[in-house]
Amino acid sequence: MNKRTFLFVAALVVIVISGHAKVKLPHIICDNMVIQQQTDARLWGWAQAGKEVKVTTSWNNETVKAKADRTGKWLVKVHTPAASYTPYSITFDDGDGIVTIQNVLAGEVWVCAGQSNMEMPVRGFGQCPVEGFNHHVLNAQNPNGVRSVKIPSVMSMTPLEDANCSWRECTPQNVIDFSATGYFFARLVNQALNIPIGLIEANKGGSRVESWLTKENLQKYTNDPTDSLEIVKRWPQWDYHRSLLWGNGTFNPILNYTVKGILYYQGCSNVGDPGNQYSDRLKLLVEQWRSQFALGEIPFYFVQIAPYHYDNINGDDGARLREQQFRASQMIPNSGLVCTNDAVYPYETTQIHPAQKQKVGERLAFLALNKTYGMSSVICQSPSYKEMTIKNDTVFVHFNDEFGGLSRFENIEGFEVAGADRVFHPAKAQHFWQPGGGKWDEALIVFSPEVKNPVAVRYCFRNFQLGNLANMGGLPLFPFRTDNW
């Protein structure tokens, strides 16, 4: 056989082999993955149209089968074991070749969604450190405790079915690239439950709530463009603000994955939205994601945006967005909201990425441990405004979710009162007890020498204003206002 004939035959062999390629998996189904425990978890991929795909799991040696449809897609459900640190394998066979993934753990899988404060890694961003970095790196010694997969931030006009990603174990070398908020959440849940926690990081810095809505929801409920040219015209420079594209490219590839719940930290890019727009659209997004995951009313735990100057430290655009987030928490079933009013240092007025991410992640963990995992002794909810009464020049304020009391007796900061002129003045606040209903009724009395006939109270209702009142769990009071001005 001469050289030319040999090369021709070799090329034919390559063509024949490529025409009978082995089963293909999405990148997210790979070595080191965490699979949701004790459920019927979905596994999927592609094969030759009409091919039967056999999926065998090592934890029970059972095989389930599916036939690829005319486009080559297939999906199976496998019953998963209880969470443990035992490494498993899963084998996929379509008759043309076998693919096996190794070191699979059964545990709890959570999605980390939102914008840059969720995306911010343990290593931090440029000029934006994460507090305690060295200690967090040195303590990341358990590769089976927390694992993470980062979905690349990709824009697409059509929903994508795959993303170039891989699961990472938690080591001092790898942890620096994990979402800081997600990692601190997962680390605490792992410590409390002693089971593996998997994080799917599907987020994009600067994204708006509309960035994640589907074309159908955008057209039905918003005025945002859904045509590619109009989208670019609306946001020619700030591509991270674009609607539709990030959901298609960055979130859609994970929707077949079986997860426990969603963690969400977003809102800064929606500051300035009118009326109840943000809370209504966030509720819409949660309904959309729950429908797309098709796993029922999965938990949705999210983070209130932190104090930030927003070009005017005493303005209230940021405060109004926080108010919308609180409203959303009352509207969305099986949800919980984390307050971050105390998670910013006074010198971080112009820092959109505050350093105290451990507080944020662990407060999300408190919500999950209490509401999802039944640890009722964990205090997970911040106190919030309940009601007020006015007597002469003093306002008596009551709160929800104190869990036995408020944590500060003296030098309480953050309150303001206003009279009929709607001008707010810094106010003093102190505890007050009076007998009522067979027990002592506790209230906070709020007053200002400059306001003789108060009609309204506000607490930290400015873009950047730090209070210091918390409940017995150390969770800060949600900013609020009693007026609607």
C-alpha positions in Angstrom: 0.0 0.0 0.0 1.5 3.3 -1.0 1.5 6.4 1.3 -1.3 8.1 -0.6 -3.6 5.0 -0.4 -2.8 4.6 3.3 -3.7 8.2 4.1 -7.0 7.8 2.2 -7.9 4.7 4.1 -7.0 6.3 7.4 -9.3 9.2 6.6 -12.2 6.9 5.8 -11.6 5.1 9.2 -11.8 8.5 11.0 -15.1 9.3 9.1 -16.6 5.9 10.0 -15.6 6.2 13.7 -16.9 9.8 14.0 -20.2 8.7 12.5 -20.6 6.3 15.4 -19.4 8.5 18.2 -20.2 7.4 21.7 -22.9 9.0 23.8 -22.3 12.6 24.6 -23.0 14.3 28.0 -23.5 17.9 28.9 -20.4 19.3 30.6 -22.2 19.7 33.9 -22.5 15.9 34.1 -18.9 15.0 34.8 -16.3 13.7 37.3 -16.6 15.2 40.8 -20.3 16.2 40.4 -22.7 16.3 43.3 -26.0 14.7 42.6 -29.1 15.5 44.6 -29.7 12.9 47.3 -32.7 10.6 47.8 -34.7 11.7 44.8 -35.3 10.8 41.1 -32.4 12.9 39.6 -32.3 13.7 35.9 -29.4 12.7 33.7 -29.4 13.6 30.0 -27.4 14.0 26.9 -27.2 13.2 23.2 -26.7 10.1 21.0 -27.6 9.0 17.5 -31.3 9.4 16.8 -33.2 6.2 17.8 -30.3 4.8 19.8 -31.0 3.2 23.2 -28.9 4.6 26.0 -28.3 2.6 29.1 -27.4 4.4 32.3 -25.9 2.3 35.2 -25.3 3.7 38.7 -22.7 2.1 41.0 -24.7 2.8 44.2 -27.3 0.2 43.3 -26.0 -1.4 40.1 -29.3 -0.7 38.5 -29.6 0.2 34.8 -32.2 2.5 33.3 -32.8 3.0 29.6 -33.9 5.8 27.3 -34.2 6.2 23.5 -32.7 9.2 21.8 -35.4 11.2 20.0 -35.1 12.3 16.4 -32.8 15.2 17.4 -30.6 12.8 19.4 -31.7 14.0 22.8 -32.4 11.6 25.7 -33.1 11.9 29.4 -33.4 9.4 32.3 -34.2 9.6 35.9 -32.2 7.6 38.5 -33.1 7.1 42.1 -30.2 8.5 44.2 -28.9 7.3 47.6 -28.8 9.1 50.9 -26.0 11.8 51.1 -22.6 10.4 52.0 -18.9 10.9 51.3 -18.8 7.6 49.4 -17.6 8.2 45.8 -19.8 6.6 43.1 -19.6 6.2 39.4 -22.2 6.4 36.6 -21.8 4.6 33.2 -23.5 5.7 30.0 -23.6 3.2 27.1 -25.3 3.7 23.7 -23.8 0.6 22.1 -21.2 2.7 20.2 -19.0 3.5 23.3 -19.1 3.7 27.0 -18.7 6.9 29.0 -18.1 6.6 32.8 -17.9 9.5 35.2 -16.2 9.0 38.5 -16.0 10.4 42.1 -19.7 11.4 42.1 -21.1 12.3 45.6 -24.7 12.3 46.7 -25.6 15.4 48.7 -27.6 18.7 48.5 -27.3 20.9 45.4 -28.0 24.6 45.4 -28.0 27.2 42.6 -26.1 30.4 43.2 -27.8 33.0 41.0 -27.7 36.8 40.7 -25.2 39.5 39.8 -21.7 40.4 40.9 -22.1 40.1 44.7 -23.0 36.5 44.2 -20.4 36.0 41.5 -17.6 37.6 43.6 -15.1 34.8 44.4 -13.3 34.0 47.6 -10.3 35.6 46.0 -12.3 38.8 45.6 -12.3 41.3 42.7 -9.7 43.9 41.9 -9.7 46.4 44.8 -12.5 44.4 46.4 -11.2 41.9 48.9 -13.1 39.2 50.8 -12.5 39.6 54.5 -10.5 36.7 56.0 -9.2 35.4 52.7 -6.1 33.6 54.0 -8.0 31.8 56.7 -10.6 30.7 54.3 -8.0 29.3 51.9 -6.2 27.5 54.7 -9.4 26.0 56.0 -10.5 24.6 52.7 -9.1 21.1 53.3 -12.2 19.0 52.7 -12.6 18.2 48.9 -15.8 16.2 49.6 -17.5 18.8 51.8 -18.2 21.5 49.2 -18.0 21.3 45.5 -18.8 23.8 42.8 -19.3 24.2 39.1 -19.2 27.7 37.5 -21.4 28.2 34.4 -19.6 30.6 32.0 -21.3 34.0 31.5 -22.5 33.7 28.0 -25.1 35.7 26.1 -27.4 34.0 23.6 -30.5 35.0 21.7 -31.7 31.3 21.9 -31.7 29.0 24.9 -28.5 27.0 25.1 -28.5 23.4 26.2 -24.9 23.1 27.3 -22.1 25.1 28.9 -18.4 24.6 29.0 -17.9 23.9 32.7 -16.6 21.3 35.1 -17.1 20.4 38.8 -14.4 21.5 41.2 -13.4 20.0 44.5 -12.9 22.2 47.5 -9.1 22.6 48.1 -6.9 25.6 49.0 -6.0 25.8 45.3 -9.6 25.7 44.0 -11.6 27.5 46.7 -10.4 30.9 45.7 -12.5 30.7 42.6 -15.7 29.6 44.3 -18.5 32.2 44.8 -17.7 33.6 48.3 -21.3 34.0 49.3 -22.1 30.5 48.0 -19.1 28.9 49.6 -19.8 30.3 53.1 -23.4 29.1 52.7 -22.3 25.6 51.7 -19.5 25.4 54.3 -21.9 26.1 57.2 -24.6 23.7 55.9 -22.0 21.0 55.4 -20.7 21.5 59.0 -24.3 21.4 60.4 -25.5 18.4 58.4 -22.2 16.6 57.7 -23.2 15.9 54.1 -21.7 17.0 50.8 -23.0 20.3 49.3 -22.8 21.1 45.6 -23.0 24.6 44.2 -24.1 25.5 40.7 -22.9 29.0 40.0 -25.1 30.5 37.3 -24.8 34.3 37.6 -23.5 37.4 35.9 -22.2 40.7 37.3 -24.3 43.7 36.5 -27.3 41.7 35.4 -30.9 42.9 36.0 -33.8 40.8 37.1 -35.0 41.1 33.5 -31.7 39.6 32.3 -33.0 36.2 33.4 -36.6 36.3 32.2 -37.6 34.3 29.1 -38.7 35.9 25.9 -42.3 35.0 26.6 -42.3 36.6 30.0 -40.5 39.7 28.8 -43.0 40.2 26.0 -46.0 39.5 28.2 -45.1 41.5 31.4 -42.4 44.1 30.4 -41.5 46.6 27.8 -38.0 45.3 27.4 -37.0 44.5 23.9 -36.5 40.9 22.8 -35.1 41.5 19.3 -31.3 41.4 19.1 -30.9 44.8 17.4 -33.3 46.5 19.9 -31.5 44.9 22.8 -28.1 46.2 21.7 -29.6 49.7 21.0 -31.1 49.8 24.5 -27.8 48.9 26.2 -25.0 49.6 23.6 -22.2 49.7 26.2 -23.6 47.9 29.3 -24.1 44.5 27.9 -24.5 43.0 31.4 -27.7 45.0 31.7 -29.3 43.3 28.6 -32.5 41.4 29.1 -33.1 37.8 27.9 -29.6 37.0 26.8 -28.0 36.0 30.1 -30.9 33.7 31.0 -30.6 32.0 27.6 -26.9 31.5 27.7 -26.0 31.2 31.4 -29.0 29.7 33.1 -30.8 27.6 30.6 -28.0 25.0 30.4 -28.7 24.0 34.1 -32.5 23.6 34.0 -32.4 19.8 33.6 -30.2 19.4 36.7 -32.0 18.2 39.8 -31.4 20.8 42.6 -32.6 21.5 46.1 -33.1 25.2 45.9 -31.9 28.6 44.7 -29.8 31.3 46.4 -30.1 34.7 44.8 -28.1 38.0 45.3 -29.1 40.7 42.9 -30.8 44.1 42.7 -28.2 46.8 42.4 -28.7 47.1 38.7 -32.5 47.6 39.2 -32.1 50.5 41.7 -34.3 53.3 40.4 -37.1 51.0 39.1 -40.5 52.6 39.5 -43.3 51.5 41.9 -43.6 47.8 42.6 -41.9 46.8 39.3 -38.9 45.0 40.9 -40.8 42.9 43.4 -43.4 41.9 40.8 -40.7 40.9 38.3 -38.7 39.0 40.9 -41.8 37.1 41.8 -42.3 36.4 38.1 -38.7 35.2 37.8 -39.1 32.8 40.7 -42.3 31.4 39.3 -40.5 31.0 35.9 -37.5 29.2 37.4 -39.7 26.9 39.5 -41.7 26.0 36.4 -38.5 25.4 34.3 -36.8 23.2 36.9 -40.1 21.3 37.3 -39.2 20.3 40.9 -42.1 22.0 42.7 -42.0 25.0 45.0 -38.2 24.7 45.7 -36.8 27.1 48.3 -35.7 30.6 47.1 -33.5 32.4 49.6 -32.2 35.8 48.6 -30.2 38.8 49.8 -31.2 42.4 50.3 -28.8 44.8 48.6 -26.2 46.3 51.0 -25.9 50.0 51.8 -24.2 52.0 49.0 -24.0 55.6 48.1 -25.6 55.4 44.6 -24.2 58.9 43.7 -26.1 60.4 46.7 -25.4 59.0 50.2 -28.6 60.5 51.6 -30.8 59.6 48.7 -33.3 56.7 49.0 -33.3 54.9 45.6 -31.4 52.1 47.2 -33.7 52.0 50.2 -36.7 51.8 47.9 -35.2 48.8 46.1 -34.6 47.1 49.5 -38.2 47.8 50.4 -39.2 46.1 47.1 -37.1 43.1 48.1 -38.8 42.9 51.4 -42.2 43.1 49.7 -41.1 40.3 47.4 -40.2 38.1 50.4 -43.8 38.5 51.6 -45.2 37.6 48.1 -43.0 34.6 47.1 -43.9 31.4 48.9 -41.2 29.2 50.4 -38.7 32.1 50.3 -36.5 34.0 52.8 -34.7 37.3 52.8 -31.3 38.1 54.3 -30.7 41.6 55.7 -27.2 43.1 55.1 -27.6 46.5 56.8 -24.7 45.6 59.2 -22.6 43.8 56.6 -20.9 46.9 55.4 -18.1 49.0 57.0 -18.5 52.8 57.3 -15.6 53.2 54.9 -17.3 51.2 52.2 -19.7 53.9 51.2 -18.6 53.7 47.5 -17.8 49.9 47.6 -20.4 48.0 45.6 -18.8 44.7 46.7 -18.5 44.8 50.5 -15.9 42.5 52.1 -18.1 40.8 54.7 -19.3 38.0 52.5 -19.1 35.4 55.3 -22.0 37.1 57.1 -24.1 37.0 54.0 -23.5 33.3 53.1 -24.0 32.1 56.7 -27.3 34.0 57.0 -28.5 32.2 53.8 -27.4 29.0 55.5 -29.5 29.9 58.6 -32.5 30.2 56.4 -31.9 26.8 54.8 -31.0 25.1 58.0 -34.2 26.3 59.7 -36.8 26.3 56.9 -35.5 23.5 54.6 -33.7 21.2 57.0 -35.9 21.5 60.0 -33.4 23.0 62.5 -36.0 25.1 64.3 -33.7 26.3 67.0 -31.6 28.3 64.5 -32.8 31.9 64.4 -33.0 32.7 60.7 -35.2 35.8 60.3 -34.3 39.4 60.9 -36.7 41.6 62.9 -39.0 43.8 60.9 -41.4 46.6 61.5 -44.8 45.5 62.9 -46.8 48.6 64.0 -46.5 51.9 65.8 -48.6 54.2 68.1 -48.1 57.9 68.7 -48.5 59.6 72.1 -47.7 63.3 72.2 -44.2 63.6 70.9 -43.2 60.0 71.2 -43.6 57.1 68.8 -44.0 53.5 70.2 -42.7 51.0 67.7 -43.2 47.2 67.8 -41.4 44.6 65.7 -41.8 41.1 64.4 -39.2 38.3 64.9 -37.4 39.6 67.9 -37.1 36.0 69.3 -37.0 37.2 72.9 -35.7 40.7 72.6 -33.6 43.3 70.8 -29.8 43.1 71.2 -28.9 46.7 72.1 -29.9 48.6 75.1 -28.1 51.9 74.6 -26.8 54.1 71.8 -29.3 52.8 69.2 -28.6 54.4 65.8 -30.5 54.6 62.5 -33.9 56.1 63.4 -35.5 59.3 62.1 -38.9 60.9 62.7 -40.8 63.5 60.7 -43.8 65.6 61.4 -46.5 66.8 58.9 -43.8 68.8 57.1 -42.3 65.5 55.9 -38.8 66.6 57.0 -36.9 63.8 58.8 -34.7 64.5 61.8 -32.3 62.1 63.6 -34.1 60.5 66.5 -33.3 58.9 69.8 -34.5 55.4 70.5 -34.8 53.5 73.8 -36.5 50.5 75.2 -39.8 50.7 77.0 -41.7 48.0 78.9 -45.3 48.1 80.1 -47.6 45.4 81.4 -50.2 44.1 79.0 -52.1 40.9 78.3 -50.6 39.2 81.3 -47.0 39.8 80.2 -44.7 42.7 79.8 -45.1 44.4 76.5 -41.8 45.6 75.0 -41.7 48.5 72.6 -39.0 50.9 71.3 -39.8 54.6 71.9 -38.5 56.9 69.3 -38.5 60.7 69.6 -36.7 63.8 68.5 -36.6 67.2 70.3 -37.0 68.8 66.9 -40.3 67.0 66.1 -43.1 67.9 68.5 -45.9 66.0 66.7 -44.3 63.1 64.8 -46.3 61.3 62.1 -43.7 59.0 60.5 -40.7 56.9 61.5 -37.9 55.6 59.3 -35.0 53.3 60.0 -31.9 53.3 57.8 -34.1 54.4 54.9 -31.3 56.0 52.9 -28.9 54.8 50.3 -26.1 54.4 52.8 -27.1 54.4 56.5 -26.0 51.9 59.0 -28.1 50.9 62.0 -27.1 48.8 65.0 -30.3 47.1 66.2 -30.6 43.3 66.0 -32.6 40.4 67.5 -31.5 37.7 69.8 -29.9 35.8 66.9 -27.8 38.8 66.1 -29.7 39.4 62.8 -30.1 43.1 61.9 -33.4 45.0 61.8 -34.7 45.4 58.2 -34.7 49.0 57.1 -38.2 50.4 56.9 -40.5 53.4 56.7 -44.0 54.0 58.0 -44.8 56.6 55.4 -45.5 56.3 51.7 -44.0 59.7 50.6 
